Amino acid sequence: MLQKPRFLLQEVCKYATTGTVLLLAAIAMFPFIWMILTSFKTLAEINLIPPRLFPADWKLSNYSAAWMKPESTFSRYFLNTIVVAGLGTCIQLFVCILLAFSLTHFSYPGRDIFFTLVLVTLMIPYDVTLIPNFITIRSFPLAGGNDIFGSGGKGFYDSYMGIMLPFFADGFSIFLLRQAFKSVPGDYWAAAQVDGMHNFGYLWRVLVPIAGPTVVTAGLLSFIGKWNGVLWPLLITSRESLRPLQVGLLYFISEEGHYYHHLMAAATFTVLPIVIVYFFSSNAFSEAISSSGIKG
Amino acid sequence: MNGIIDNELHPSILVQKLPVRSAQNDLSLGKKRRKRIQLLKGLAYASPGMLLLCIFRIWPMFFGAYISFFKWGFFKERFVGFKNYIDIFTSDLLYADPQLGTQLGGFGKSLLVTLNYTAGTVPTSILLSFIIAYILFYRYRGRGRSILRTIFFLPYITSQVASMMVFKWIFHPQVGIVNSILATTPIGRQQWFSDPEPVLVKLLELLRVSWPEGVPLELAGPSFALVIIMMFSVWHSVGFNTVIFLAGFSNLSKEIIDASKIDGAGGWKRIRYVILPLLSPTIFFLSIISLITSFESFNAFYVFSNGEGSPLGTTMALPLYIFKNFYVYGRTGYASALAVVLFLIIFGFTLIQRHVAEKQVHYEQEK
């Protein structure tokens, strides 16, 4: 008989916890929902007091208006971002996989120093590297009219290379990949050797497929970072035709000011691609994080 | 591609002892020679990555420090020694005003903004994501757990420019949805973007108490505008922390949790005495990462007021202040000195955290 009130309490607790999580999820989703709803409204509708939840008429005109806006050419911005994020991610993965492989597969003096250096880069704040990197990129030897001492021209300033180059090697990706490669048993290497494979073939045809989820995760994080990057592209570009999406969006905000229905439409189509990419890779992502052994 | 992994070795191959020719284990090569090949190959694979890391991550630390000792505009002008640092601490952190006494300068104000922001966001985000992850992992029995996880993670992957704009729209002073709801309550509409008054003063006003004389107004917390950025930041970061916590929970050994159940440690006690100590390395990792991220937050601040730090500099965070000095005023040397100071502050905080953690963090024995 004594059990009964306690049982009731547990029931209440169960519903309370489920309710809390659902409520928090609703709060987390609200900005997205509000963004999409607003992007379909007319100027008159967004200025209603009190606001109306749903637009009276679902039309795509805000999207075309935002996309076609003469001062902003979103198709160009998209192209720039696809080049920077796509190509940048591929090169970053290539460079980081090679380094992670070197840190786990070979044994040589200095290997541990390399790994320590990789960990040190994780602790260096981004803003500290900003100004020196700007100068390094602008006075990169033998690039953009520079002589061998890095003066005379503008280096990689205002070029795709300038936007991408500083982010090809990323400490966190290297760390994740190393942990994944390290957990692959050495038997695979022995077996691969029997099959006549050498290091390079073993890396790309055995190790990378086995560590698939981690490679996908490193790629995903890198892609998201490059897609959403603002500060560095803002610094390093001046031509309008080179602006990536986020910088374009910044300029669009200052042009459009208070036309929030256009701004929300632009926000929706900048966010959408990354959400789609994430939905296709989210399983690999959670798998890789739980097996990376992140503990501090 | 799959053939290599799927084809199991036939036992007969092993019996025959096929000669395996490779640098690593070819016994016909001398030991010295093998070592040299390991070194050369290892360096070859490592070099592109290490070179890039050194040029764009390690070298900037030293180069930045070097720049900070110069008067440096668009180009290097002349060596000035510690002048930039002296300027930071004697006129930019605090300065003496003939009428008002000691006042916070631009750097001091922005440091205060960043400290307020960090104190408000880091603990909130970690606590909230712990609760979410705990419920999702141990309590939630409904369907769609992975969908919920995805929902909480979505804010983290969306562009800060786009989502900050949505937040501004939600808090729009005239037609925003928050003010429309507040208009129906006794609190009434608020000037979210233009009211520079700190929230603690506001709170006391609501209770009809005025701010105590003699206590500096700097202690009265963030302005409404900064609170919005803080809410944004918590919304943005909770998903990432939740994923890390979920990974931490799934790595906890199930036996210990079950044992604690048998020992009668229910809900709260189990969290306090079993889960939290076991999870302390994860919490430590998150607190360090969050602290660094919080001190280098730029995007949300920049988008919020288009880089102006309005109202009255209450959203001029330290990274934004450095950016302005560098990009708008063209004071490269001075901005570099500020960045070095920022780095030292972060470094100091990390050391303190580590010191505290040494007593608190419980590392499982490696098996």
Interface residues (C-beta under 8 A of the other chain):
Chain A: C13 K14 T17 T18 T20 V21 L24 A25 I27 A28 M29 F30 P31 F32 W34 M35 T38 I46 N47 L48 I49 P50 P51 V95 C96 L98 L99 F101 S102 L103 H105 F106 S107 Y108 P109 R111 F114 L117 V118 V120 T121 M123 I124 P125 Y126 D127 V128 T129 L130 I131 P132 N133 F134 I135 T136 L165 P166 F167 F168 A169 G171 I174 Y188 A191 A192 Q193 V194 D195 M197 H198 N199 R205 V206 P209 I210 I224 W227 N228 V230 L231 L235 L245 Q246 L249 L250 I253 S254 Y260 L263 M264 A266 A267 T270 V271 I274 V275 Y278 F279 S282 F285 S286 I289 S290 S292 G293 I294 K295 G296
Chain B: M1 N2 I4 I5 N7 L9 I13 L18 V20 S22 Q24 N25 K35 Q38 L39 K41 G42 L43 A44 Y45 A46 P48 G49 M50 L52 L53 C54 I55 F56 R57 I58 W59 P60 M61 F63 G64 I67 L128 I131 I132 I135 L136 R139 Y140 R141 G142 S146 L148 R149 T150 I151 F152 F153 L154 P155 I157 T158 S159 Q160 V161 A162 S163 M165 V166 F167 W169 I170 H172 Q174 V175 G176 I177 S180 A183 W235 V238 G239 V243 I244 L246 A247 G248 S250 N251 G267 P281 T282 F284 F285 I288 I292 F295 E296 F298 N299 Y302 V303 N306 P319 I322 F323 F326 Y327 T332 A335 S336 A339 V340 L342 F343 I346 F347 T350 V361 Y363
